[in-house]
Amino acid sequence: MVTHLRVVTLNVWNTRGDAAARMALINAELRRLEPDLVAFQEVLPEQLPGLTDGTGLHGTHQSGTSATAPPYVDRYGGTAIATRRPHRVVEVLDQRGPNAPDVPWLTLAAHVPVGDGPEGSGPGDVLFIAPTTSFWPDAEAERERQVLALTDLEARHRTALPTVIAGDFNADPDASSIRYLTGRQSLSGRSTHFHDAWEVAGSGPGHTWTADNPLAAEDIGILVGQPGHRRRLDYVFIGSPHAHPDAFARVRAARLAFDEPSAEGVRASDHYGVVADLEVGRTG
């Protein structure tokens, strides 16, 4: 049995800009895309119901799952997931470090049943992880620590089906944190391997944080200070056969989402999102 999964990740950009118009646009696009797994970053708890309204998705915000209450979550938002089938959160990981103690984003990990038929008729549960890493350009050492903790989290809750990790990693594909995740280099004497969905099936550079997006201009000016800045920061990663020998998750398509303005000129966020289409099943 082959199950089709559509995965979406989007940095919602909290309440900045015309938040009401942006939330309506995101909701309309989610209805059109009909995803099965969604990772949201920088979303406030009160925004999540509006984002998922009418989509059939079951949403969980970090604020409803953890005793940890990071500062400024009411301003900058946190992490949330939404899934077609009801999910079970298995761990909430606090990835804040000494260089960014006030960044309020936590990492959510959940088991999600997958399948195209009735509940319980699919190939099993998939581990879905939604992280956000440190955003400062000079924080790659912090991101290295965070991805090492992320792979420890994945190993604790891994299922037979390939793991899906989606989120804003604030690092381009050449960064050591991303090279570690895709098996291109080791960190602290350790190595791992996940497939980057865009690398498998995307077309073009796939920039998700770019000066081409007017909503990104202010932060690019503050954090980078150079014109024409374009980077791919948002990813969907898929577990490899080495960790899941009895199952598969084939990436059939990967493309940008939320990258076009509405007819009224509204843009969804300062980030573009990523959507990946997977075929998932057992090999036995």
C-alpha positions in Angstrom: 0.0 0.0 0.0 1.4 3.4 -1.0 0.2 6.5 0.9 0.4 10.0 -0.6 1.5 12.7 1.8 1.7 16.4 1.2 4.0 18.3 3.6 4.0 22.1 4.0 6.2 24.4 6.0 5.8 28.2 6.5 7.2 30.9 8.8 4.0 32.8 9.5 5.9 36.1 10.6 3.7 36.5 13.7 1.6 39.6 13.7 3.8 41.9 11.6 2.4 43.7 8.5 -1.3 43.4 7.8 -1.7 40.3 9.8 -5.4 39.8 9.3 -5.1 39.9 5.5 -2.0 37.7 5.6 -3.8 35.1 7.8 -6.7 35.0 5.4 -4.4 34.5 2.5 -2.5 31.7 4.3 -5.8 30.0 5.2 -7.1 30.2 1.6 -3.9 28.7 0.3 -4.0 25.9 2.8 -7.5 25.0 1.7 -6.3 24.9 -1.9 -3.2 22.8 -1.1 -4.9 20.3 1.2 -1.7 19.3 3.0 -1.4 16.3 5.4 1.4 17.7 7.5 2.0 21.4 8.2 4.8 23.0 10.2 4.3 26.6 11.3 7.0 28.9 12.7 6.5 32.3 14.4 2.8 31.7 14.9 0.9 33.0 18.0 -1.5 30.6 19.8 -4.5 32.7 18.9 -3.6 32.7 15.2 -3.6 28.9 14.8 -7.4 28.4 14.8 -7.8 31.0 12.0 -5.0 29.5 9.9 -6.6 26.0 10.1 -10.3 27.0 9.9 -12.1 25.0 7.3 -9.0 23.0 6.3 -9.8 19.8 8.2 -6.5 20.0 9.9 -5.9 19.3 13.6 -3.6 21.9 15.1 -1.3 22.0 18.2 0.7 25.0 19.3 3.7 24.7 21.5 2.0 26.7 24.2 -0.6 24.0 24.7 1.9 21.2 25.1 4.8 22.4 27.3 5.3 23.6 30.8 8.0 25.9 29.3 6.8 29.4 28.6 9.6 31.2 26.8 9.5 35.0 27.0 8.2 37.0 24.1 6.0 34.2 22.7 3.1 36.7 22.8 5.1 38.9 20.4 7.1 36.7 18.2 5.0 33.5 18.3 6.1 29.9 18.6 6.0 26.6 16.7 2.8 24.8 15.7 1.9 21.7 13.7 -1.3 20.8 11.9 -2.1 17.4 10.5 -4.8 15.8 8.5 -5.3 13.0 10.9 -5.2 13.5 14.7 -1.6 13.4 16.0 0.0 12.6 19.4 2.7 14.9 20.6 5.6 12.8 21.9 8.1 15.5 23.0 8.6 19.2 23.1 12.2 20.2 22.9 13.5 23.6 24.2 16.3 24.5 21.8 17.1 27.9 23.3 20.8 28.4 24.0 23.0 30.8 25.9 23.4 33.0 22.8 19.6 33.3 22.3 17.9 32.7 25.6 14.9 34.9 24.6 14.0 33.2 21.3 10.6 31.6 22.1 10.4 28.8 19.5 10.3 25.2 20.7 10.6 22.0 18.6 7.5 19.8 18.4 7.6 16.1 17.7 4.5 14.1 17.0 3.4 10.7 15.9 0.9 10.9 13.0 -1.1 8.0 11.5 -0.9 8.1 7.7 -3.0 6.4 5.1 -5.5 7.1 2.4 -8.2 4.9 3.8 -10.0 4.8 7.1 -8.2 5.3 10.4 -5.9 2.4 11.2 -5.8 1.1 7.6 -2.5 2.9 6.6 1.1 1.7 6.8 1.5 3.1 10.4 2.6 6.3 12.2 5.2 8.7 10.9 7.3 10.9 13.2 6.7 14.5 12.3 9.2 17.1 13.7 8.8 20.8 13.5 11.9 22.8 14.6 13.2 26.3 14.3 16.9 27.1 14.7 18.7 30.3 15.7 18.3 33.1 13.2 21.4 35.2 13.6 23.8 34.9 10.7 26.7 34.4 13.0 25.0 31.7 15.1 26.0 28.6 13.1 27.8 27.1 16.1 24.4 27.3 17.9 22.6 25.8 15.0 25.2 22.9 15.0 24.3 22.2 18.6 20.6 22.4 17.8 20.7 19.9 14.9 22.7 17.4 17.0 19.9 17.6 19.6 17.3 17.4 16.8 18.8 14.1 15.6 18.8 12.8 19.2 15.2 13.7 19.4 14.5 11.9 16.1 16.3 8.7 17.3 14.2 8.6 20.5 10.9 8.6 18.7 11.6 7.2 15.3 9.0 4.9 13.8 9.3 2.3 11.0 8.1 4.8 8.4 10.7 7.5 7.4 10.7 10.6 9.6 9.5 13.9 8.2 11.2 17.1 9.5 10.0 20.5 8.3 10.8 24.0 9.4 12.8 27.2 9.2 16.5 26.3 9.7 17.9 29.8 9.1 20.8 28.3 7.2 21.5 27.7 3.6 22.4 24.3 2.1 26.1 25.0 2.4 26.0 25.6 6.1 27.5 23.0 8.4 24.1 22.3 10.1 22.4 21.5 6.8 25.4 19.6 5.5 25.3 17.5 8.7 21.6 16.7 8.2 22.1 15.7 4.6 25.1 13.4 5.4 27.8 15.7 3.8 29.8 16.2 7.0 30.1 15.1 10.6 29.6 17.2 13.7 31.3 16.3 17.0 32.3 13.0 15.6 28.7 12.1 14.6 26.9 11.8 11.3 23.4 11.2 10.0 21.5 11.3 6.7 18.2 12.8 5.7 17.0 13.6 2.2 16.4 17.3 1.4 13.1 17.2 -0.5 14.1 20.3 -2.6 17.3 18.7 -3.7 15.5 15.6 -4.7 12.6 17.1 -6.7 12.8 20.9 -6.6 13.5 23.2 -9.5 15.7 26.3 -9.4 17.4 27.8 -6.3 14.3 27.6 -4.1 15.1 30.8 -2.2 12.6 31.2 0.6 14.0 34.4 2.3 14.7 36.9 -0.5 15.0 40.5 -1.3 12.4 39.8 -4.1 9.8 39.6 -1.3 9.0 43.2 -0.1 8.1 41.9 3.4 11.6 40.5 3.9 13.4 43.8 3.0 13.5 45.3 6.5 14.9 42.3 8.3 17.4 41.6 5.5 18.6 45.1 5.9 19.0 44.6 9.7 20.4 41.1 9.7 22.4 41.1 6.5 22.8 44.7 5.4 23.5 43.8 1.7 21.2 44.3 -1.3 19.9 41.5 -3.4 20.2 38.9 -0.6 18.6 35.5 -1.4 18.8 32.3 0.6 17.0 29.0 0.9 16.3 28.7 4.7 13.1 26.5 4.8 13.3 22.8 4.4 11.4 19.5 4.3 13.7 16.6 5.3 12.9 12.9 4.9 14.5 10.0 6.8 16.7 7.7 4.7 16.6 3.9 4.1 19.5 3.4 6.4 17.4 4.4 9.4 14.2 2.9 7.9 15.1 -0.3 6.1 11.6 -1.7 5.9 9.8 1.4 4.5 10.2 4.2 2.0 9.3 7.8 1.5 9.9 8.9 -2.1 9.9 12.6 -2.9 7.8 13.1 -6.0 7.6 16.9 -6.1 8.9 20.0 -4.2 8.1 23.6 -4.9 7.6 27.0 -3.3 4.3 27.9 -1.7 2.9 31.2 -0.5 5.4 33.0 -2.9 2.8 34.9 -5.0 0.8 37.9 -3.8 -3.0 37.8 -3.9 -5.0 39.7 -6.5 -5.1 42.6 -3.9 -1.3 42.6 -3.6 -1.2 40.9 -0.1 1.8 38.7 0.6 1.5 35.8 3.0 4.8 36.3 4.9 8.4 37.5 4.8 9.3 33.9 4.1 8.1 31.7 1.2 6.9 28.3 2.2 7.8 24.9 0.8 5.5 22.1 -0.2 6.7 18.5 -0.8 4.7 15.6 -2.2 5.7 12.1 -0.9 4.8 8.5 -1.5 5.1 6.5 1.7 4.8 2.8 2.3 6.4 -0.4 3.6 8.8 -2.5 1.5 7.9 -5.9 2.9 
